[in-house]
Amino acid sequence: MNCSWVKYAINEINADAQRSADTHLIRLMLPAFPGINLYLKDESTHPTGSLKHRLARSLFLYGLCNGWIKEGTTIIEASSGSTAVSEAWFARLLGLPFIAVMPYCTAKRKIEQIEFYGGRCHFVDSACEIYAESERLAKELNGHYMDQFTFAERATDWRGNNNIADSIFRQMKNEPHPVPDYIVMSAGTGGTSATIGRYIRCQGYGTQLMVVDPENSVFLDYWQQRDASLSSTTGSKIEGIGRPRVEPSFIADVVDEMLRVPDAASVATAQWLETQIGRKVGASTGTNMWGALQLAARMRDEGRRGSIVTLLCDSGERYLETYYNPQWVAANIGNIDPWRAKISSLTA
């Protein structure tokens, strides 16, 4: 093992972290919820444009420090897009080949970004095939399969060290209700919800963690039943979240509450959010925001005051051909007008 190269690679990643500022915490002004403040942790401002930049950094450090990534190692990842975009960026930083294994239906903009950073996309027919194909490629090329779905929850230091939970609570300290009543998070790998849930318990906060789950995902069913063999033959239509199998990084016992969110509600809420903050967001952010609005309505009905924090996972500019294309939405998601009406009623 070339220790000098590994030392160089770790230093490059740490130097990049020092060049990156923290992401913004945006407060939404919604008069319909008096005394209840809603916040968006804007992860779209990372260099690679999404929450997955944090995960990619952690996975590379984890692989380097474990001796799995060496000079010249081909990096392989099973990803529907955002994680692969971020990993391609870090692979280019270190001069390593990168291959993303993904379904053919992945958003064109994400594919273009992976290729822009020098990565290569390897397509499969179904989201269920990405795991085995990634393992096969890693064996064939003597590469390293990053396996975000297994290692996401252990690659990040959940105790603190400026992880996303630590950042949220530091940024909230001067707000009217500095300790959030709820943090709302959707799950892809499950790594971020695991980090947030563990951090809340480690620090002794009374914050509740709600995980919102899209259609065709087994996370909510697993949370209720604890059957790790659950699977679905259909992948999620909300890119980046929801899984057809129970991923090892999803830690059910740190989740206080889960909510199933219809795909049409996710898309309608993402489009509504643009009218509130002046820019487009991805549909996973719509899923998060739908959950946050349900909790805000619950608190309002109960006469409670407090704060709710959720995540803006990535920019909607990646989805102009899908979630912001009326023809695509009609053909793939269905009629979202009833959900627009529900949002209008909820926030009136």
N, C-alpha and C positions, 0 to 999 in steps of 0.2 A: 504494500500500500504506500502510495506517495504522500507522506504526511505533510510535506511542504505545500503540495497542491491543495489538500484538504484545508489546511490552515488558511491558505489564500482564499479559498472559496467561502469559508465561514466569515472571514473578514469582509469579503465583498458583500455578502448578505447583510451583515451588521452595519456596514457603511451605508447601504441603501436604506436601512431602517432609520438611521440618523438623518438622512436627507429628507425623509418623509415626515410631514407634520401630521398631527392627529386629525381625524375626520370630524366634521362639524356635527353639532347637535341642533337640529332645527325645531323651534317651537311653533306648532300650528295654532292659529288663532281661530277657534271655533265657538262663536257666541252661543250655539245651541247647548253647550256643556259648561254652564257657569261653575267656576271653582274647580274645574277639572282640566288639567293641562296635559296636552298630548305632544309628544316629541318624536322626531325621526332622527336616528343616528345615521348620517349620510355616508354610507360606505362606497358610494359611486365615485368619490373623489380620490380614491387610491390610484397610483400610477397605472394600474391595469383596469380600473373602472368598476371594481366590485368588491364585495365582502371577501371574496375568495383570495384576494391578494394576501390577507393575513394568513389564511390556511396554507397557501403555497409556500410562503416564507417559512412557516413552521415545519412543513413536510420536508422541505429541502434541508433545513438544519437537522431535523430528526434523522434523515437518511445519511447525511454527512457524518454526524456524530456517532451513528451506529455502525459506520464503516460500509454501508450499502452503496453509497455513491462515491465513485472514484473518478479520476481524470479520464475523460473520454466515455464514461458510462452513458448509454442511451436511456433516457427517461421515458417511461411509458405510463399513461394514466387513462383510466376509464372515466370519461367525463362528458356531460351533455353540453359543455361549453365554457362557463365562466372559470371554473377551476383550471381547465386546460389553457385558457387564455393567460391566466396568471402564471401557471407553471411554465408555459412557453417563454414568457418574459424572463423568468428567473433562469431558465435553461440557457437562454441567449446570453444573459449576464455572465454565466459561468462557462460559456462555450461548449455546451453539451447538446447532443442531438435530442430531439423531443418528438414523441408520437402520441397523439390523442386518439383514443378509441371511442367512437360515438355513433349514435343512430343517424341514419340518413336525414331524418327530419330536423336535425339541429339547425337553429337560425343561421342563415347565410352570413350575417354580419359577424357572428362569433367565429365561424370558420375562417373568414377573411382575416380576423384579428390574430388567430393562432398562426396562420400562414405568414402574416406580416412580421411576427416575432421569430420567424424561422422554423416554426413547428410544422409537422406533417399530420394530416387528418386521415385516420383509417376508419372506414365506415362499416357498420353492421346493420342488419335489418331491424333489429329490435333492441330496446334498452336492456332487456334481460340477457343479451349476448355479450355485453361489454366486459364483464368480469373474466369469463373464460378466455375470450380473445386477447385480453390484455396479458393474462398469465402466459398464454401461448407465445405471444410476441416477445415477452421478456425472456422466456426460455430460449426461443429461437435466436435472439439477438444478443444473448448474455447481458441483458439490460436490467434495469431496476424498475419494477412495477410499483409506483408510489402508493396505490391502493388507498385513496382518500377515505373510502367508506369504512375501512378498518382502523386506520391510524389517526383520523382527525381528532378523536377525543383524547388521545394520549400524546399527540405531538405538541399541543398547546399547553402552556403552564396556566392552569385554571386558578391558581392561588393568587395571582396578581401579575406583576411584571408587565404592566401596561397592556394586558389583554383587553378584549373588547368590553368585558364586564367592568373591569377596573376603570377603563376610560369613561364609560357611561356614568358611573357613580361619582367620579371626580368632576365631570362636567355638570352634574346635577347639583353640586353642593351649594350653590347660591340661588337656586330656584325656590319658589314659594313652598313647594313640597319636595324636598331634596331626595327623599327615599321613595322611589316609585312604588305605587301600590301593585302595579303589574309591569312586567316586561313581556312583550309578545314577540315570538320568533317562529318562523317556519323552519322545517327541517329538510335538508338534503342529505348530507352525510349524518347529521345529528351532532356534529362536533361543536358547533356554536351553542346550541341549546345545552349541551353537556357542560361547556365552559361556564355559561351564565348561571345555570342551576347550581353547579358546585361552588362557584364564587359566592353566590348569595348565601349559601349555607355556611361556607367557611368564614365569612365576615359577620355572620349573625344578623343579617337584614331580614325584615319581615316581608319583603317583596315576594309576590307570587309569580311563577313562570308559567305562561300559557304558550303552548305550541299549537300553531294552526297547521292543518294538514289538508292538501288539496284532494280532489277526487282521484281514484285509482292509486292511492297510496296506502300502504299497510301499517304505517306508524301508529295511527290512532287505534286501529284494531288490536295491534300488539300491546299498546299501553293499557287497553281494557282487559285483554285476555291473557297476556304474557305468553303467547304461543310463538316462539321464534321461528317456527316452520312456515308461518303465513307467507303467501306470495300472491302476486297478481299477474295475469297474462297481459295486462294493458299498462303502458307507462303513463306517467302524469303529463298532461298538456301544459302545465305551468312549469316552464323550464327552470331547472336548478333546484327544485324542491319536490318532495314526494318521491317515494321509491317503491318498486314492485316487490321488494323483499325487505326483511328486517335487517338493517345494516348494523354491524358490530359497534359503530360509534354512537348509535342512538341509545342513550341511557334513560330508560323510562322512569326510574325511581327519583330522578331529580326534577321531573315535570309535575307541576301541581294540577294542571288542567289542560285538556286538549279540545279543539273545536274543528269540525269538518267544514271546509269552505268550498262551496260550489265554484267550478271554474268560471262560470259567467259572473259571479260576484267578484272574483279576483280581478278579472279584466275590467269590469265596470268601475271598481274602486280605483284601480290604477289610472284609468282615464279621468275619473273625478278628481284624483289627487293633483293632476296637472293644473286644474282650475284653482287649486289652493296654493301651490308653490311655484307655478309658472314654468314648469319643465316636466318632461315625460319621465316616467319610472317604469321598471319592469313589472311583469304580472306577479312575481313573487312578493314584491312590495305591496301590491294590491291585496294579496292574501293576508299579509301582516296587518295592513291598515284596516281591512274588514274586521279582523279580530279585535283590534284596538277600539274601533267604533262600537262594537257590541259591548265591550267592557265599559266604555264611557257611558253608554246608555244605561247599563246596569247600575253603575255608580250614581248616575243622575236619578234614576228611579228610586234608589235607596236613600237619597238625600246625602250622599257622601261627597267629600271633596278630596282631591289628591292628584296624582300624576300617573301617566301611562307612557312607557317608552317602547318604541318598536324600531325596526330597521328599514332603511332605504337601501336595498341590496345592490341594485345596479341601475344604470340609466336606461330609459325607454328607447333611446336612439338605436339600441341593438335590435329592436323589435318593430321597426317601422313597417316591415313586410308581413308581420304577423299580428300582434296584439293591437296595433294601431292602423291596421288595414281592414276596413269594414267588410270587404268581401271574404277575407281569410277568417275573420271572427265569425261571420254568419255561417260559413261552411264548417268550421272546426270547433267552435265554442257554442254557437247558437244565439238566440235572441237575448241580448243583455239589457234591453230596455226595462224589463220589470225590476232588475237589480238597480239600475239607475234611479228608478222611482223610489225604491226602498232607501237608498242612500239619501235622496232628497228629503224624504219624510223623516229620516233619522236625524239629519243635521239642520232641519228647518228651525 
